[in-house]
Amino acid sequence: MPREVALFDALVPALLFAFLAAACVWLALDWLFVRYGIYRHIWYPALFRLAVFASLFAACGLWIY
């Protein structure tokens, strides 16, 4: 896959699409975690949310490249 993608005559990094995909999956997971009360069992929920997003973004980025 190319490193840049032409989007409306502007070159954007291919990782932008990985970021958007990770954000969509993260929002769905976050909604599920809130709905089922998983964050009550986690010591520091904000750090856990960041770690989940970073893991998803890294996985999407590795999958693209």
Secondary structure, 3 states (H helix, E strand, C coil): CCCEEEECCEEEECHHHHHHHHHHHHHHHHHHHHHCCHHHHCCCHHHHHHHHHHHHHHHHHHHHC
